[in-house]
Amino acid sequence: QVQLVESGGGRVQPGGSLRLSCTASGNMFGLRSMGWYRQRPGKERVVVATITTRDVTDYAPAVKGRFTISRDNAKNTVYLQMNNLRPGDTAVYYCNAEGFRLSGAWEYWGQGAQVTVAS
């Protein structure tokens, strides 16, 4: 079992910045990647950014150049630095971890962190 705990959400004005953190605990054996997803009201959950265990990163076109995903292996923590935030970034942000063991693929989610961008 893997537990993911997010923090750092909140309300910010357009153009502002926030940093989300996701700390993982539990059996991370076979981890392949971690990432951030977001879900706007009435919309599907979509990927924002991912980082593999080899530090290969990928971003959704809507956030490329504004958001940065990084990780601190010593702290088992993944970060999402969000700059130049826009009202369209308002959503619940979820941390995700996925991997593979002999028993098969696994995937876990955090509880979600609300990010609101408004004047």
Biopython code that builds the backbone (N, CA, C, O; Angstrom):
import numpy as np
from Bio.PDB.StructureBuilder import StructureBuilder

atoms = [
    (1, "GLN", "N", (0.840, -1.190, 0.000)),
    (1, "GLN", "CA", (0.000, 0.000, 0.000)),
    (1, "GLN", "C", (0.878, 1.244, 0.000)),
    (1, "GLN", "O", (1.919, 1.286, 0.655)),
    (2, "VAL", "N", (0.444, 2.249, -0.739)),
    (2, "VAL", "CA", (1.161, 3.520, -0.825)),
    (2, "VAL", "C", (0.225, 4.639, -0.389)),
    (2, "VAL", "O", (-0.938, 4.679, -0.791)),
    (3, "GLN", "N", (0.731, 5.533, 0.422)),
    (3, "GLN", "CA", (-0.037, 6.706, 0.840)),
    (3, "GLN", "C", (0.601, 7.961, 0.256)),
    (3, "GLN", "O", (1.818, 8.140, 0.313)),
    (4, "LEU", "N", (-0.234, 8.819, -0.301)),
    (4, "LEU", "CA", (0.227, 10.084, -0.882)),
    (4, "LEU", "C", (-0.500, 11.222, -0.181)),
    (4, "LEU", "O", (-1.730, 11.258, -0.158)),
    (5, "VAL", "N", (0.255, 12.145, 0.387)),
    (5, "VAL", "CA", (-0.329, 13.267, 1.111)),
    (5, "VAL", "C", (0.110, 14.564, 0.445)),
    (5, "VAL", "O", (1.300, 14.868, 0.359)),
    (6, "GLU", "N", (-0.879, 15.319, -0.022)),
    (6, "GLU", "CA", (-0.602, 16.579, -0.715)),
    (6, "GLU", "C", (-0.727, 17.753, 0.250)),
    (6, "GLU", "O", (-1.438, 17.688, 1.253)),
    (7, "SER", "N", (-0.020, 18.819, -0.081)),
    (7, "SER", "CA", (-0.139, 20.069, 0.659)),
    (7, "SER", "C", (0.262, 21.215, -0.262)),
    (7, "SER", "O", (0.885, 21.008, -1.303)),
    (8, "GLY", "N", (-0.112, 22.438, 0.151)),
    (8, "GLY", "CA", (0.328, 23.612, -0.593)),
    (8, "GLY", "C", (-0.728, 24.269, -1.447)),
    (8, "GLY", "O", (-0.449, 25.285, -2.083)),
    (9, "GLY", "N", (-1.927, 23.730, -1.485)),
    (9, "GLY", "CA", (-2.973, 24.379, -2.261)),
    (9, "GLY", "C", (-3.418, 25.672, -1.599)),
    (9, "GLY", "O", (-3.002, 25.995, -0.486)),
    (10, "GLY", "N", (-4.266, 26.401, -2.300)),
    (10, "GLY", "CA", (-4.771, 27.639, -1.734)),
    (10, "GLY", "C", (-5.340, 28.541, -2.802)),
    (10, "GLY", "O", (-5.612, 28.114, -3.925)),
    (11, "ARG", "N", (-5.517, 29.805, -2.433)),
    (11, "ARG", "CA", (-6.062, 30.807, -3.335)),
    (11, "ARG", "C", (-4.983, 31.825, -3.654)),
    (11, "ARG", "O", (-4.242, 32.263, -2.774)),
    (12, "VAL", "N", (-4.907, 32.194, -4.922)),
    (12, "VAL", "CA", (-3.882, 33.145, -5.352)),
    (12, "VAL", "C", (-4.453, 33.999, -6.474)),
    (12, "VAL", "O", (-5.361, 33.572, -7.187)),
    (13, "GLN", "N", (-3.926, 35.191, -6.628)),
    (13, "GLN", "CA", (-4.377, 36.080, -7.699)),
    (13, "GLN", "C", (-3.733, 35.676, -9.024)),
    (13, "GLN", "O", (-2.669, 35.058, -9.029)),
    (14, "PRO", "N", (-4.360, 36.016, -10.133)),
    (14, "PRO", "CA", (-3.742, 35.745, -11.443)),
    (14, "PRO", "C", (-2.333, 36.324, -11.522)),
    (14, "PRO", "O", (-2.083, 37.451, -11.096)),
    (15, "GLY", "N", (-1.422, 35.529, -12.075)),
    (15, "GLY", "CA", (-0.024, 35.929, -12.140)),
    (15, "GLY", "C", (0.791, 35.476, -10.952)),
    (15, "GLY", "O", (2.018, 35.573, -10.968)),
    (16, "GLY", "N", (0.134, 34.985, -9.927)),
    (16, "GLY", "CA", (0.819, 34.545, -8.719)),
    (16, "GLY", "C", (1.397, 33.141, -8.844)),
    (16, "GLY", "O", (1.321, 32.511, -9.898)),
    (17, "SER", "N", (1.977, 32.666, -7.744)),
    (17, "SER", "CA", (2.635, 31.359, -7.721)),
    (17, "SER", "C", (2.186, 30.546, -6.510)),
    (17, "SER", "O", (1.816, 31.089, -5.469)),
    (18, "LEU", "N", (2.231, 29.252, -6.680)),
    (18, "LEU", "CA", (1.992, 28.301, -5.594)),
    (18, "LEU", "C", (2.899, 27.097, -5.815)),
    (18, "LEU", "O", (3.284, 26.795, -6.945)),
    (19, "ARG", "N", (3.234, 26.414, -4.726)),
    (19, "ARG", "CA", (3.969, 25.167, -4.848)),
    (19, "ARG", "C", (3.215, 24.066, -4.130)),
    (19, "ARG", "O", (2.923, 24.170, -2.939)),
    (20, "LEU", "N", (2.903, 23.018, -4.859)),
    (20, "LEU", "CA", (2.280, 21.843, -4.272)),
    (20, "LEU", "C", (3.351, 20.815, -3.917)),
    (20, "LEU", "O", (4.353, 20.667, -4.616)),
    (21, "SER", "N", (3.111, 20.108, -2.808)),
    (21, "SER", "CA", (4.004, 19.039, -2.378)),
    (21, "SER", "C", (3.200, 17.752, -2.229)),
    (21, "SER", "O", (2.023, 17.778, -1.869)),
    (22, "CYS", "N", (3.845, 16.643, -2.509)),
    (22, "CYS", "CA", (3.226, 15.328, -2.341)),
    (22, "CYS", "C", (4.261, 14.408, -1.717)),
    (22, "CYS", "O", (5.281, 14.090, -2.329)),
    (23, "THR", "N", (3.985, 13.985, -0.489)),
    (23, "THR", "CA", (4.909, 13.098, 0.218)),
    (23, "THR", "C", (4.350, 11.687, 0.199)),
    (23, "THR", "O", (3.196, 11.448, 0.556)),
    (24, "ALA", "N", (5.192, 10.762, -0.224)),
    (24, "ALA", "CA", (4.789, 9.374, -0.359)),
    (24, "ALA", "C", (5.342, 8.531, 0.775)),
    (24, "ALA", "O", (6.441, 8.777, 1.271)),
    (25, "SER", "N", (4.567, 7.534, 1.180)),
    (25, "SER", "CA", (5.027, 6.564, 2.171)),
    (25, "SER", "C", (4.441, 5.205, 1.821)),
    (25, "SER", "O", (3.489, 5.092, 1.048)),
    (26, "GLY", "N", (5.044, 4.171, 2.419)),
    (26, "GLY", "CA", (4.566, 2.833, 2.137)),
    (26, "GLY", "C", (5.478, 2.104, 1.167)),
    (26, "GLY", "O", (6.623, 2.505, 0.958)),
    (27, "ASN", "N", (4.974, 1.048, 0.585)),
    (27, "ASN", "CA", (5.750, 0.194, -0.303)),
    (27, "ASN", "C", (5.794, 0.786, -1.705)),
    (27, "ASN", "O", (4.843, 0.653, -2.475)),
    (28, "MET", "N", (6.893, 1.434, -2.025)),
    (28, "MET", "CA", (7.060, 2.068, -3.329)),
    (28, "MET", "C", (7.856, 1.182, -4.287)),
    (28, "MET", "O", (8.335, 1.656, -5.317)),
    (29, "PHE", "N", (7.996, -0.083, -3.957)),
    (29, "PHE", "CA", (8.763, -0.972, -4.816)),
    (29, "PHE", "C", (8.159, -1.015, -6.208)),
    (29, "PHE", "O", (6.947, -1.161, -6.360)),
    (30, "GLY", "N", (8.999, -0.890, -7.216)),
    (30, "GLY", "CA", (8.531, -0.931, -8.587)),
    (30, "GLY", "C", (8.017, 0.397, -9.119)),
    (30, "GLY", "O", (7.426, 0.452, -10.197)),
    (31, "LEU", "N", (8.242, 1.471, -8.361)),
    (31, "LEU", "CA", (7.766, 2.786, -8.803)),
    (31, "LEU", "C", (8.322, 3.121, -10.173)),
    (31, "LEU", "O", (9.506, 2.911, -10.436)),
    (32, "ARG", "N", (7.464, 3.647, -11.056)),
    (32, "ARG", "CA", (7.895, 4.065, -12.389)),
    (32, "ARG", "C", (7.826, 5.583, -12.543)),
    (32, "ARG", "O", (8.725, 6.197, -13.118)),
    (33, "SER", "N", (6.775, 6.170, -12.037)),
    (33, "SER", "CA", (6.652, 7.614, -12.194)),
    (33, "SER", "C", (5.685, 8.166, -11.170)),
    (33, "SER", "O", (4.857, 7.450, -10.606)),
    (34, "MET", "N", (5.817, 9.466, -10.947)),
    (34, "MET", "CA", (4.849, 10.201, -10.146)),
    (34, "MET", "C", (4.408, 11.401, -10.958)),
    (34, "MET", "O", (5.099, 11.843, -11.876)),
    (35, "GLY", "N", (3.258, 11.913, -10.605)),
    (35, "GLY", "CA", (2.771, 13.033, -11.394)),
    (35, "GLY", "C", (1.666, 13.793, -10.703)),
    (35, "GLY", "O", (1.189, 13.427, -9.629)),
    (36, "TRP", "N", (1.285, 14.853, -11.356)),
    (36, "TRP", "CA", (0.174, 15.695, -10.902)),
    (36, "TRP", "C", (-0.895, 15.724, -11.974)),
    (36, "TRP", "O", (-0.610, 15.880, -13.161)),
    (37, "TYR", "N", (-2.129, 15.572, -11.530)),
    (37, "TYR", "CA", (-3.292, 15.666, -12.388)),
    (37, "TYR", "C", (-4.202, 16.746, -11.808)),
    (37, "TYR", "O", (-4.055, 17.126, -10.646)),
    (38, "ARG", "N", (-5.128, 17.234, -12.605)),
    (38, "ARG", "CA", (-6.092, 18.197, -12.087)),
    (38, "ARG", "C", (-7.472, 17.913, -12.655)),
    (38, "ARG", "O", (-7.638, 17.334, -13.728)),
    (39, "GLN", "N", (-8.447, 18.351, -11.879)),
    (39, "GLN", "CA", (-9.836, 18.141, -12.281)),
    (39, "GLN", "C", (-10.625, 19.412, -11.991)),
    (39, "GLN", "O", (-10.757, 19.844, -10.846)),
    (40, "ARG", "N", (-11.142, 19.991, -13.063)),
    (40, "ARG", "CA", (-12.009, 21.168, -12.920)),
    (40, "ARG", "C", (-13.439, 20.691, -12.696)),
    (40, "ARG", "O", (-13.769, 19.562, -13.060)),
    (41, "PRO", "N", (-14.294, 21.521, -12.107)),
    (41, "PRO", "CA", (-15.686, 21.123, -11.870)),
    (41, "PRO", "C", (-16.374, 20.689, -13.162)),
    (41, "PRO", "O", (-16.362, 21.412, -14.158)),
    (42, "GLY", "N", (-16.965, 19.515, -13.132)),
    (42, "GLY", "CA", (-17.689, 19.015, -14.286)),
    (42, "GLY", "C", (-16.819, 18.476, -15.393)),
    (42, "GLY", "O", (-17.320, 18.102, -16.453)),
    (43, "LYS", "N", (-15.515, 18.431, -15.162)),
    (43, "LYS", "CA", (-14.592, 17.955, -16.198)),
    (43, "LYS", "C", (-13.886, 16.683, -15.739)),
    (43, "LYS", "O", (-13.916, 16.323, -14.562)),
    (44, "GLU", "N", (-13.254, 16.016, -16.694)),
    (44, "GLU", "CA", (-12.475, 14.832, -16.362)),
    (44, "GLU", "C", (-11.131, 15.212, -15.741)),
    (44, "GLU", "O", (-10.638, 16.325, -15.924)),
    (45, "ARG", "N", (-10.561, 14.281, -15.015)),
    (45, "ARG", "CA", (-9.231, 14.473, -14.471)),
    (45, "ARG", "C", (-8.207, 14.328, -15.607)),
    (45, "ARG", "O", (-8.248, 13.369, -16.377)),
    (46, "VAL", "N", (-7.299, 15.288, -15.692)),
    (46, "VAL", "CA", (-6.314, 15.271, -16.780)),
    (46, "VAL", "C", (-4.906, 15.445, -16.218)),
    (46, "VAL", "O", (-4.713, 16.025, -15.150)),
    (47, "VAL", "N", (-3.945, 14.939, -16.951)),
    (47, "VAL", "CA", (-2.560, 15.013, -16.500)),
    (47, "VAL", "C", (-2.037, 16.442, -16.644)),
    (47, "VAL", "O", (-2.344, 17.142, -17.609)),
    (48, "VAL", "N", (-1.242, 16.853, -15.659)),
    (48, "VAL", "CA", (-0.595, 18.168, -15.685)),
    (48, "VAL", "C", (0.902, 18.002, -15.946)),
    (48, "VAL", "O", (1.465, 18.636, -16.839)),
    (49, "ALA", "N", (1.534, 17.138, -15.151)),
    (49, "ALA", "CA", (2.973, 16.922, -15.296)),
    (49, "ALA", "C", (3.342, 15.595, -14.676)),
    (49, "ALA", "O", (2.717, 15.160, -13.709)),
    (50, "THR", "N", (4.359, 14.945, -15.229)),
    (50, "THR", "CA", (4.844, 13.683, -14.685)),
    (50, "THR", "C", (6.363, 13.688, -14.637)),
    (50, "THR", "O", (7.025, 14.412, -15.381)),
    (51, "ILE", "N", (6.902, 12.860, -13.743)),
    (51, "ILE", "CA", (8.345, 12.700, -13.637)),
    (51, "ILE", "C", (8.634, 11.232, -13.370)),
    (51, "ILE", "O", (8.026, 10.624, -12.490)),
    (52, "THR", "N", (9.560, 10.665, -14.126)),
    (52, "THR", "CA", (9.894, 9.264, -13.942)),
    (52, "THR", "C", (11.005, 9.109, -12.904)),
    (52, "THR", "O", (11.573, 10.089, -12.422)),
    (53, "THR", "N", (11.293, 7.863, -12.579)),
    (53, "THR", "CA", (12.365, 7.611, -11.621)),
    (53, "THR", "C", (13.728, 7.970, -12.212)),
    (53, "THR", "O", (14.720, 8.047, -11.487)),
    (54, "ARG", "N", (13.775, 8.186, -13.505)),
    (54, "ARG", "CA", (15.012, 8.657, -14.142)),
    (54, "ARG", "C", (14.978, 10.150, -14.397)),
    (54, "ARG", "O", (15.794, 10.683, -15.150)),
    (55, "ASP", "N", (14.004, 10.838, -13.750)),
    (55, "ASP", "CA", (13.888, 12.297, -13.833)),
    (55, "ASP", "C", (13.531, 12.800, -15.223)),
    (55, "ASP", "O", (13.845, 13.936, -15.576)),
    (56, "VAL", "N", (12.886, 11.968, -16.000)),
    (56, "VAL", "CA", (12.351, 12.428, -17.276)),
    (56, "VAL", "C", (11.002, 13.073, -16.996)),
    (56, "VAL", "O", (10.126, 12.460, -16.387)),
    (57, "THR", "N", (10.843, 14.304, -17.440)),
    (57, "THR", "CA", (9.616, 15.040, -17.151)),
    (57, "THR", "C", (8.785, 15.249, -18.409)),
    (57, "THR", "O", (9.295, 15.233, -19.529)),
    (58, "ASP", "N", (7.488, 15.446, -18.188)),
    (58, "ASP", "CA", (6.578, 15.706, -19.300)),
    (58, "ASP", "C", (5.489, 16.627, -18.779)),
    (58, "ASP", "O", (5.078, 16.529, -17.623)),
    (59, "TYR", "N", (5.026, 17.526, -19.643)),
    (59, "TYR", "CA", (4.046, 18.530, -19.231)),
    (59, "TYR", "C", (2.898, 18.610, -20.228)),
    (59, "TYR", "O", (3.075, 18.383, -21.425)),
    (60, "ALA", "N", (1.731, 18.934, -19.716)),
    (60, "ALA", "CA", (0.609, 19.251, -20.588)),
    (60, "ALA", "C", (0.912, 20.570, -21.292)),
    (60, "ALA", "O", (1.520, 21.460, -20.698)),
    (61, "PRO", "N", (0.497, 20.705, -22.548)),
    (61, "PRO", "CA", (0.791, 21.950, -23.282)),
    (61, "PRO", "C", (0.304, 23.200, -22.560)),
    (61, "PRO", "O", (0.928, 24.256, -22.663)),
    (62, "ALA", "N", (-0.791, 23.095, -21.838)),
    (62, "ALA", "CA", (-1.381, 24.273, -21.185)),
    (62, "ALA", "C", (-0.514, 24.830, -20.065)),
    (62, "ALA", "O", (-0.669, 25.990, -19.685)),
    (63, "VAL", "N", (0.394, 24.022, -19.533)),
    (63, "VAL", "CA", (1.195, 24.474, -18.389)),
    (63, "VAL", "C", (2.682, 24.558, -18.710)),
    (63, "VAL", "O", (3.465, 25.048, -17.896)),
    (64, "LYS", "N", (3.074, 24.086, -19.880)),
    (64, "LYS", "CA", (4.490, 24.071, -20.231)),
    (64, "LYS", "C", (5.050, 25.491, -20.195)),
    (64, "LYS", "O", (4.458, 26.421, -20.742)),
    (65, "GLY", "N", (6.203, 25.640, -19.541)),
    (65, "GLY", "CA", (6.824, 26.944, -19.409)),
    (65, "GLY", "C", (6.381, 27.707, -18.173)),
    (65, "GLY", "O", (7.008, 28.699, -17.802)),
    (66, "ARG", "N", (5.312, 27.259, -17.532)),
    (66, "ARG", "CA", (4.823, 27.926, -16.320)),
    (66, "ARG", "C", (4.956, 27.032, -15.088)),
    (66, "ARG", "O", (5.213, 27.523, -13.989)),
    (67, "PHE", "N", (4.782, 25.723, -15.267)),
    (67, "PHE", "CA", (4.847, 24.779, -14.152)),
    (67, "PHE", "C", (6.131, 23.958, -14.256)),
    (67, "PHE", "O", (6.632, 23.688, -15.347)),
    (68, "THR", "N", (6.656, 23.564, -13.072)),
    (68, "THR", "CA", (7.843, 22.712, -13.018)),
    (68, "THR", "C", (7.630, 21.599, -12.009)),
    (68, "THR", "O", (7.297, 21.856, -10.852)),
    (69, "ILE", "N", (7.821, 20.372, -12.444)),
    (69, "ILE", "CA", (7.726, 19.230, -11.541)),
    (69, "ILE", "C", (9.137, 18.797, -11.156)),
    (69, "ILE", "O", (10.043, 18.776, -11.989)),
    (70, "SER", "N", (9.305, 18.454, -9.887)),
    (70, "SER", "CA", (10.612, 18.002, -9.413)),
    (70, "SER", "C", (10.396, 17.036, -8.256)),
    (70, "SER", "O", (9.286, 16.904, -7.741)),
    (71, "ARG", "N", (11.463, 16.369, -7.859)),
    (71, "ARG", "CA", (11.319, 15.435, -6.740)),
    (71, "ARG", "C", (12.561, 15.430, -5.875)),
    (71, "ARG", "O", (13.670, 15.694, -6.339)),
    (72, "ASP", "N", (12.349, 15.124, -4.604)),
    (72, "ASP", "CA", (13.421, 14.979, -3.615)),
    (72, "ASP", "C", (13.353, 13.543, -3.119)),
    (72, "ASP", "O", (12.499, 13.196, -2.303)),
    (73, "ASN", "N", (14.256, 12.715, -3.619)),
    (73, "ASN", "CA", (14.202, 11.298, -3.271)),
    (73, "ASN", "C", (14.401, 11.063, -1.777)),
    (73, "ASN", "O", (13.792, 10.164, -1.198)),
    (74, "ALA", "N", (15.253, 11.869, -1.159)),
    (74, "ALA", "CA", (15.537, 11.693, 0.269)),
    (74, "ALA", "C", (14.287, 11.914, 1.113)),
    (74, "ALA", "O", (14.138, 11.328, 2.186)),
    (75, "LYS", "N", (13.393, 12.765, 0.618)),
    (75, "LYS", "CA", (12.172, 13.075, 1.370)),
    (75, "LYS", "C", (10.954, 12.353, 0.796)),
    (75, "LYS", "O", (9.841, 12.527, 1.291)),
    (76, "ASN", "N", (11.158, 11.541, -0.248)),
    (76, "ASN", "CA", (10.032, 10.859, -0.911)),
    (76, "ASN", "C", (8.933, 11.849, -1.278)),
    (76, "ASN", "O", (7.745, 11.577, -1.098)),
    (77, "THR", "N", (9.344, 12.982, -1.788)),
    (77, "THR", "CA", (8.410, 14.076, -2.062)),
    (77, "THR", "C", (8.548, 14.555, -3.500)),
    (77, "THR", "O", (9.650, 14.681, -4.034)),
    (78, "VAL", "N", (7.404, 14.818, -4.105)),
    (78, "VAL", "CA", (7.337, 15.405, -5.436)),
    (78, "VAL", "C", (6.693, 16.781, -5.317)),
    (78, "VAL", "O", (5.741, 16.975, -4.562)),
    (79, "TYR", "N", (7.225, 17.724, -6.070)),
    (79, "TYR", "CA", (6.736, 19.095, -6.016)),
    (79, "TYR", "C", (6.174, 19.517, -7.382)),
    (79, "TYR", "O", (6.566, 19.000, -8.428)),
    (80, "LEU", "N", (5.257, 20.460, -7.329)),
    (80, "LEU", "CA", (4.787, 21.122, -8.540)),
    (80, "LEU", "C", (4.848, 22.623, -8.290)),
    (80, "LEU", "O", (4.014, 23.179, -7.574)),
    (81, "GLN", "N", (5.833, 23.265, -8.880)),
    (81, "GLN", "CA", (5.940, 24.713, -8.782)),
    (81, "GLN", "C", (5.100, 25.321, -9.895)),
    (81, "GLN", "O", (5.322, 25.043, -11.074)),
    (82, "MET", "N", (4.144, 26.143, -9.520)),
    (82, "MET", "CA", (3.213, 26.735, -10.480)),
    (82, "MET", "C", (3.400, 28.238, -10.482)),
    (82, "MET", "O", (3.143, 28.900, -9.477)),
    (83, "ASN", "N", (3.845, 28.781, -11.604)),
    (83, "ASN", "CA", (4.062, 30.216, -11.749)),
    (83, "ASN", "C", (3.105, 30.792, -12.785)),
    (83, "ASN", "O", (2.539, 30.072, -13.608)),
    (84, "ASN", "N", (2.942, 32.109, -12.721)),
    (84, "ASN", "CA", (2.077, 32.807, -13.680)),
    (84, "ASN", "C", (0.711, 32.118, -13.787)),
    (84, "ASN", "O", (0.226, 31.815, -14.877)),
    (85, "LEU", "N", (0.125, 31.887, -12.636)),
    (85, "LEU", "CA", (-1.145, 31.165, -12.605)),
    (85, "LEU", "C", (-2.261, 31.965, -13.249)),
    (85, "LEU", "O", (-2.298, 33.194, -13.179)),
    (86, "ARG", "N", (-3.169, 31.232, -13.878)),
    (86, "ARG", "CA", (-4.312, 31.823, -14.582)),
    (86, "ARG", "C", (-5.606, 31.291, -13.989)),
    (86, "ARG", "O", (-5.606, 30.227, -13.370)),
    (87, "PRO", "N", (-6.710, 32.009, -14.166)),
    (87, "PRO", "CA", (-7.990, 31.492, -13.659)),
    (87, "PRO", "C", (-8.304, 30.091, -14.185)),
    (87, "PRO", "O", (-8.943, 29.298, -13.493)),
    (88, "GLY", "N", (-7.866, 29.788, -15.388)),
    (88, "GLY", "CA", (-8.106, 28.461, -15.955)),
    (88, "GLY", "C", (-7.351, 27.342, -15.267)),
    (88, "GLY", "O", (-7.614, 26.165, -15.516)),
    (89, "ASP", "N", (-6.407, 27.704, -14.394)),
    (89, "ASP", "CA", (-5.680, 26.689, -13.625)),
    (89, "ASP", "C", (-6.443, 26.262, -12.378)),
    (89, "ASP", "O", (-6.037, 25.329, -11.685)),
    (90, "THR", "N", (-7.545, 26.942, -12.094)),
    (90, "THR", "CA", (-8.356, 26.591, -10.936)),
    (90, "THR", "C", (-8.868, 25.168, -11.063)),
    (90, "THR", "O", (-9.521, 24.818, -12.046)),
    (91, "ALA", "N", (-8.568, 24.350, -10.063)),
    (91, "ALA", "CA", (-8.940, 22.936, -10.103)),
    (91, "ALA", "C", (-8.527, 22.280, -8.805)),
    (91, "ALA", "O", (-7.841, 22.879, -7.977)),
    (92, "VAL", "N", (-8.958, 21.033, -8.640)),
    (92, "VAL", "CA", (-8.404, 20.193, -7.581)),
    (92, "VAL", "C", (-7.231, 19.433, -8.193)),
    (92, "VAL", "O", (-7.374, 18.780, -9.227)),
    (93, "TYR", "N", (-6.078, 19.524, -7.550)),
    (93, "TYR", "CA", (-4.868, 18.886, -8.047)),
    (93, "TYR", "C", (-4.601, 17.607, -7.259)),
    (93, "TYR", "O", (-4.601, 17.608, -6.028)),
    (94, "TYR", "N", (-4.375, 16.521, -7.989)),
    (94, "TYR", "CA", (-4.150, 15.217, -7.383)),
    (94, "TYR", "C", (-2.746, 14.718, -7.681)),
    (94, "TYR", "O", (-2.254, 14.826, -8.804)),
    (95, "CYS", "N", (-2.121, 14.177, -6.667)),
    (95, "CYS", "CA", (-0.836, 13.516, -6.823)),
    (95, "CYS", "C", (-1.076, 12.055, -7.215)),
    (95, "CYS", "O", (-2.025, 11.423, -6.749)),
    (96, "ASN", "N", (-0.220, 11.542, -8.058)),
    (96, "ASN", "CA", (-0.363, 10.168, -8.550)),
    (96, "ASN", "C", (0.986, 9.464, -8.510)),
    (96, "ASN", "O", (2.023, 10.067, -8.782)),
    (97, "ALA", "N", (0.959, 8.197, -8.171)),
    (97, "ALA", "CA", (2.156, 7.352, -8.248)),
    (97, "ALA", "C", (1.761, 6.058, -8.928)),
    (97, "ALA", "O", (0.708, 5.490, -8.638)),
    (98, "GLU", "N", (2.614, 5.590, -9.840)),
    (98, "GLU", "CA", (2.315, 4.336, -10.510)),
    (98, "GLU", "C", (3.575, 3.522, -10.713)),
    (98, "GLU", "O", (4.672, 4.063, -10.850)),
    (99, "GLY", "N", (3.400, 2.229, -10.729)),
    (99, "GLY", "CA", (4.540, 1.342, -10.876)),
    (99, "GLY", "C", (4.115, -0.051, -11.264)),
    (99, "GLY", "O", (2.991, -0.293, -11.704)),
    (100, "PHE", "N", (5.062, -0.965, -11.083)),
    (100, "PHE", "CA", (4.803, -2.343, -11.493)),
    (100, "PHE", "C", (5.544, -3.290, -10.576)),
    (100, "PHE", "O", (6.726, -3.106, -10.287)),
    (101, "ARG", "N", (4.824, -4.313, -10.121)),
    (101, "ARG", "CA", (5.439, -5.380, -9.339)),
    (101, "ARG", "C", (5.131, -6.694, -10.032)),
    (101, "ARG", "O", (4.409, -6.720, -11.029)),
    (102, "LEU", "N", (5.670, -7.778, -9.513)),
    (102, "LEU", "CA", (5.374, -9.090, -10.090)),
    (102, "LEU", "C", (3.871, -9.373, -10.075)),
    (102, "LEU", "O", (3.350, -10.081, -10.937)),
    (103, "SER", "N", (3.187, -8.807, -9.080)),
    (103, "SER", "CA", (1.746, -9.044, -8.972)),
    (103, "SER", "C", (0.952, -8.223, -9.984)),
    (103, "SER", "O", (-0.248, -8.432, -10.160)),
    (104, "GLY", "N", (1.638, -7.282, -10.650)),
    (104, "GLY", "CA", (0.967, -6.481, -11.661)),
    (104, "GLY", "C", (1.166, -4.994, -11.465)),
    (104, "GLY", "O", (1.890, -4.566, -10.566)),
    (105, "ALA", "N", (0.528, -4.222, -12.299)),
    (105, "ALA", "CA", (0.644, -2.766, -12.228)),
    (105, "ALA", "C", (-0.100, -2.227, -11.002)),
    (105, "ALA", "O", (-1.099, -2.798, -10.563)),
    (106, "TRP", "N", (0.404, -1.127, -10.467)),
    (106, "TRP", "CA", (-0.277, -0.480, -9.351)),
    (106, "TRP", "C", (-0.321, 1.026, -9.574)),
    (106, "TRP", "O", (0.492, 1.591, -10.307)),
    (107, "GLU", "N", (-1.289, 1.657, -8.924)),
    (107, "GLU", "CA", (-1.491, 3.095, -9.054)),
    (107, "GLU", "C", (-2.193, 3.602, -7.802)),
    (107, "GLU", "O", (-3.138, 2.981, -7.314)),
    (108, "TYR", "N", (-1.725, 4.733, -7.288)),
    (108, "TYR", "CA", (-2.315, 5.336, -6.101)),
    (108, "TYR", "C", (-2.511, 6.833, -6.326)),
    (108, "TYR", "O", (-1.812, 7.464, -7.119)),
    (109, "TRP", "N", (-3.499, 7.384, -5.589)),
    (109, "TRP", "CA", (-3.827, 8.803, -5.687)),
    (109, "TRP", "C", (-3.826, 9.449, -4.320)),
    (109, "TRP", "O", (-4.126, 8.812, -3.310)),
    (110, "GLY", "N", (-3.482, 10.725, -4.306)),
    (110, "GLY", "CA", (-3.640, 11.508, -3.099)),
    (110, "GLY", "C", (-5.071, 11.974, -2.954)),
    (110, "GLY", "O", (-5.930, 11.671, -3.782)),
    (111, "GLN", "N", (-5.317, 12.723, -1.877)),
    (111, "GLN", "CA", (-6.688, 13.134, -1.575)),
    (111, "GLN", "C", (-7.108, 14.378, -2.341)),
    (111, "GLN", "O", (-8.294, 14.704, -2.388)),
    (112, "GLY", "N", (-6.158, 15.072, -2.936)),
    (112, "GLY", "CA", (-6.475, 16.262, -3.719)),
    (112, "GLY", "C", (-6.217, 17.545, -2.953)),
    (112, "GLY", "O", (-6.404, 17.604, -1.738)),
    (113, "ALA", "N", (-5.791, 18.564, -3.666)),
    (113, "ALA", "CA", (-5.540, 19.892, -3.084)),
    (113, "ALA", "C", (-6.200, 20.936, -3.979)),
    (113, "ALA", "O", (-5.968, 20.977, -5.187)),
    (114, "GLN", "N", (-7.016, 21.767, -3.370)),
    (114, "GLN", "CA", (-7.730, 22.803, -4.147)),
    (114, "GLN", "C", (-6.793, 23.964, -4.460)),
    (114, "GLN", "O", (-6.118, 24.488, -3.573)),
    (115, "VAL", "N", (-6.759, 24.353, -5.716)),
    (115, "VAL", "CA", (-6.048, 25.548, -6.161)),
    (115, "VAL", "C", (-7.068, 26.472, -6.821)),
    (115, "VAL", "O", (-7.749, 26.088, -7.772)),
    (116, "THR", "N", (-7.162, 27.685, -6.306)),
    (116, "THR", "CA", (-8.102, 28.668, -6.846)),
    (116, "THR", "C", (-7.327, 29.905, -7.272)),
    (116, "THR", "O", (-6.593, 30.498, -6.481)),
    (117, "VAL", "N", (-7.500, 30.285, -8.530)),
    (117, "VAL", "CA", (-6.842, 31.473, -9.070)),
    (117, "VAL", "C", (-7.926, 32.477, -9.415)),
    (117, "VAL", "O", (-8.698, 32.282, -10.354)),
    (118, "ALA", "N", (-7.973, 33.557, -8.642)),
    (118, "ALA", "CA", (-9.024, 34.551, -8.830)),
    (118, "ALA", "C", (-8.582, 35.887, -8.254)),
    (118, "ALA", "O", (-7.748, 35.950, -7.351)),
    (119, "SER", "N", (-9.168, 36.967, -8.805)),
    (119, "SER", "CA", (-8.827, 38.308, -8.324)),
    (119, "SER", "C", (-9.504, 38.575, -6.989)),
    (119, "SER", "O", (-9.340, 39.654, -6.418)),
]
sb = StructureBuilder()
sb.init_structure("model")
sb.init_model(0)
sb.init_chain("A")
sb.init_seg("    ")
for serial, (resi, resn, name, xyz) in enumerate(atoms, 1):
    if name == "N":
        sb.init_residue(resn, " ", resi, " ")
    sb.init_atom(name, np.array(xyz, "f"), 0.0, 1.0, " ", f" {name:<3s}", serial, name[0])
structure = sb.get_structure()
